[in-house]
Amino acid sequence: MFARKGTWCVLGLLVVQSAALADYSIVSSKSDFEPRQALFVSATPFDPGPSGGATSVRVGVSGGASNRVYTTSAFMFQLPILQPGETITGASLRLSELVDASAGTPAANVDLWAIGFDNNNPPLNSATESQLYFFNGANDSNAGVGAGTVRTKLQEDLLVPGDVVLAGSPVAHQTSAAGNAGLLAYIQSLYANPNVIPGTSNLILRLNYDSDSYAPTTATTANRFTLGSRENTTASSQPLLTLSTHQVPEPAALSIFGSALFLLNSRRKK
């Protein structure tokens, strides 16, 4: 789901879209979920459980001794159909960290990754996707999800243990300048990918602990970050991707615009 704002030039009865900046505000998909691995004996160790319909998703360790899991968070954003002459010139991500009195102190920093795209609508979030998307560590060298993609770290340490919200109010986190640049480059690469279908394809973003040495077990106490998902009833807590674009009028529109200016000038001379 996305909304768009633009700028228009009105000339007499002629309406021409000018070269302008426009914003797409894209709320994530209801398929947001927790790719995760069970730390207990399980027949389906990557079962994402009910996270696909939950109002929040977590990064870190959650659950009791009998159902403890090591989780990441995945967010999906549908890529909009661009107008002729329109290019994406900026991108940013907003995530909201929710109050979680039982979160404990997270054991590692959290990195933001782009891992590919999904052409299913809605995006898939079964145990298969959970295993495919799941990763914790500094560098994910697995193949990208979707033909022609790679997994790319967009921002190091988007969250650090001191950010955990144990009381008070939710806290919004925006990608940094470096994160915005990485996000923009990745999205531009998707639009250049012939396997991507704007209006259908969803960009997949993931948050994960960045420690290669951290190895939680069933005895590990809960430690995590909790973030709002698309299912959250508070709009400001839902994940939001913002795209800025630049649109250049098509040659035909420029020709009409030029002809209109010529006619106006001719009338003034008469």
C-alpha positions in Angstrom: 0.0 0.0 0.0 1.4 3.4 -0.9 0.3 7.0 -1.3 1.8 9.6 -3.7 2.1 13.4 -3.8 3.1 15.4 -6.8 3.4 18.9 -8.4 1.4 20.1 -11.4 1.6 23.1 -13.7 -1.7 24.6 -14.9 -1.7 26.7 -18.1 -5.1 27.9 -19.2 -7.0 24.8 -19.9 -3.8 22.8 -20.4 -2.5 20.7 -17.5 1.1 19.5 -17.7 3.0 17.6 -15.1 6.2 19.5 -14.4 9.7 18.2 -13.6 9.0 17.8 -9.9 9.8 15.9 -6.8 7.2 13.4 -5.6 7.0 11.1 -2.6 5.7 7.6 -2.3 4.9 6.6 1.3 4.7 2.9 1.4 3.5 1.0 4.5 4.9 -2.5 4.7 2.9 -5.6 3.9 0.8 -7.6 6.3 3.2 -10.5 5.5 5.8 -9.0 7.9 7.1 -11.8 10.1 9.9 -13.3 12.1 12.3 -15.6 10.3 13.6 -17.6 13.2 15.2 -20.8 14.4 13.9 -22.9 17.3 16.5 -23.4 20.1 14.6 -26.4 21.4 14.0 -29.8 19.6 11.3 -29.1 17.0 9.9 -31.0 14.0 9.8 -27.7 12.1 12.8 -25.7 13.5 12.2 -22.6 11.3 8.5 -22.4 11.9 7.7 -18.6 12.1 4.7 -19.4 14.4 2.0 -16.7 14.6 4.4 -13.8 13.8 2.9 -13.2 10.4 -0.3 -11.9 11.9 1.2 -10.3 15.1 1.2 -6.6 15.8 5.0 -6.7 16.5 8.0 -8.6 15.4 11.2 -9.2 17.4 15.0 -9.4 16.9 16.9 -11.6 19.4 15.9 -14.3 21.8 12.3 -14.9 22.9 10.2 -17.5 24.6 10.5 -19.8 27.6 12.8 -22.8 28.1 10.5 -25.1 26.3 9.8 -22.8 23.3 12.8 -20.5 23.0 13.6 -19.1 19.6 16.3 -17.0 18.0 14.5 -14.4 15.8 15.1 -11.9 13.1 12.5 -9.5 11.6 11.5 -9.3 7.9 9.5 -6.4 6.3 8.1 -6.4 2.8 7.4 -3.2 0.8 5.6 -3.2 -2.5 7.5 -1.3 -5.2 5.3 1.3 -6.9 4.7 1.6 -10.7 6.7 4.7 -11.8 5.3 7.1 -14.3 7.1 7.7 -17.7 10.2 9.8 -17.1 10.0 9.2 -13.3 13.1 8.0 -11.4 13.8 7.3 -7.8 16.2 9.8 -6.2 15.9 9.2 -2.5 14.8 6.5 0.0 14.5 6.2 3.7 13.0 3.7 6.2 11.2 4.4 9.5 10.7 1.6 12.1 9.1 2.0 15.5 10.5 0.2 18.5 7.8 -0.7 20.9 7.8 -0.8 24.7 8.7 -4.3 25.9 9.1 -4.6 29.7 10.3 -8.2 29.3 12.8 -7.5 26.6 15.9 -7.7 28.7 19.2 -6.2 27.4 19.9 -7.2 23.8 23.1 -9.3 23.4 24.2 -7.6 20.1 23.7 -4.7 17.8 21.2 -5.0 14.9 22.0 -4.5 11.2 19.6 -3.6 8.4 19.8 -5.8 5.3 18.1 -5.9 1.9 17.9 -9.6 0.9 15.9 -9.5 -2.4 12.3 -9.4 -3.6 9.2 -11.6 -3.7 6.8 -11.6 -6.7 4.0 -13.3 -4.7 1.2 -11.0 -3.7 0.8 -11.1 -0.8 4.5 -12.1 -0.1 5.1 -15.5 1.4 6.0 -16.0 5.0 5.9 -19.7 5.7 8.6 -21.9 7.3 10.3 -22.2 3.9 10.7 -18.4 3.8 11.7 -18.3 7.5 14.6 -20.7 6.8 15.6 -18.9 3.6 15.6 -15.4 5.2 17.0 -16.3 8.6 20.5 -15.2 9.4 22.4 -13.8 12.4 26.0 -12.5 12.1 28.1 -9.8 10.6 28.1 -10.8 6.9 25.4 -12.8 5.1 27.0 -14.3 2.0 23.9 -16.4 1.0 22.3 -15.8 -2.4 19.8 -13.1 -2.8 16.1 -13.9 -2.7 14.8 -13.6 -6.3 16.7 -13.9 -9.6 19.4 -11.3 -10.2 19.7 -10.1 -6.6 22.3 -10.2 -3.8 22.0 -9.7 -0.1 23.4 -6.3 0.9 23.9 -4.7 4.3 22.3 -1.3 4.2 23.2 0.0 7.7 25.5 -1.2 10.4 24.1 -0.9 13.9 20.6 0.5 13.2 19.9 -0.6 16.7 22.3 -0.9 19.7 21.5 -2.5 23.1 21.1 1.0 24.7 18.1 1.6 22.4 15.9 -1.1 24.0 12.6 0.4 25.2 11.6 -1.2 28.5 9.2 1.5 29.6 7.7 4.8 28.4 6.6 5.3 24.8 7.6 3.8 21.4 10.7 5.2 19.8 11.0 5.8 16.0 14.2 4.9 14.3 15.1 6.4 10.9 17.8 5.1 8.6 21.0 7.2 8.6 22.4 9.1 5.6 24.5 6.0 4.8 21.5 3.8 5.2 19.4 5.9 2.9 22.1 5.8 0.3 22.4 2.1 0.5 18.6 1.7 0.4 18.3 3.9 -2.6 21.0 2.1 -4.5 19.4 -1.3 -3.8 15.9 -0.2 -4.9 17.4 1.3 -8.1 19.0 -2.0 -8.8 15.6 -3.7 -8.4 14.0 -1.4 -10.9 16.8 -2.3 -13.3 16.2 -6.0 -12.7 14.0 -7.5 -15.5 12.6 -10.1 -13.0 11.1 -7.4 -10.8 7.5 -6.4 -11.5 6.7 -2.9 -10.0 3.2 -2.9 -8.5 3.6 -6.6 -7.6 7.1 -7.2 -6.4 8.0 -6.6 -2.7 11.4 -5.5 -1.5 12.5 -7.7 1.4 14.3 -6.0 4.3 15.6 -7.8 7.4 16.9 -6.9 10.8 19.3 -9.3 12.6 21.8 -9.5 15.4 25.3 -8.8 14.0 27.4 -11.1 16.3 29.2 -14.1 14.8 30.0 -15.5 18.2 26.7 -15.2 20.0 25.2 -18.7 20.3 22.0 -18.7 22.5 20.6 -22.0 23.9 17.4 -23.0 25.7 18.9 -21.7 28.9 19.5 -18.2 27.4 17.3 -15.6 29.0 15.1 -13.4 26.7 16.9 -10.5 25.1 15.5 -8.7 22.1 14.2 -5.6 20.4 10.5 -5.4 19.6 9.2 -3.5 16.6 5.9 -2.5 15.2 4.6 -4.5 12.2 2.1 -3.7 9.5 -0.6 -5.3 11.7 -0.1 -2.7 14.5 -3.2 -0.6 15.0 -1.1 2.6 15.6 -0.2 4.0 12.3 3.0 5.7 13.5 4.2 2.3 14.7 3.9 0.7 11.3 7.0 0.3 9.1 7.2 3.0 6.5 9.4 3.3 3.4 9.5 6.7 1.8 10.7 7.2 -1.8 11.5 10.5 -3.4 11.3 10.7 -7.2 12.1 13.1 -10.0 9.8 13.2 -13.1 10.8 14.8 -16.4 7.9 15.5 -18.8 7.6 13.2 -21.8 8.6 14.8 -25.1 5.0 14.9 -26.3 4.0 16.8 -23.2 6.9 19.2 -23.7 5.9 19.7 -27.3 2.3 20.5 -26.3 3.6 22.8 -23.6 5.9 24.6 -26.0 3.0 25.0 -28.5 0.8 26.5 -25.8 3.5 29.0 -24.9 3.9 29.9 -28.6 0.2 30.6 -28.9 0.1 32.7 -25.8 3.1 34.7 -26.9 1.5 35.2 -30.4 -1.7 36.5 -28.8 0.2 38.9 -26.6 2.0 40.3 -29.7 -1.3 40.7 -31.6 
